[in-house]
Amino acid sequence: MESYTYLVEGMTCAHCAAAVTTEVSALPGVDSVDVDVAAGTVRVTAAAEPPASDLEAAVSEAGYTLAGRS
């Protein structure tokens, strides 16, 4: 498994973290998701990096903006 870290804009609380975790965890191949609201980062552990378009759609569905890789 590999870990990939992304910057996500707009997260401010535990509810934000839960929403992003739920959506990103549903992507195929994702093993775990760790959200750091204070840093505005999401660490994804997966067999392969999720496609950028899928990750962006998942973060957007949660109500936030994917700002790139950290």
Secondary structure by P-SEA (a helix, b strand, c coil): cbbbbbbbcccccaaaaaaaaaaaaaccccccccccccccbbbbbccccccaaaaaaaaaaacccccccc
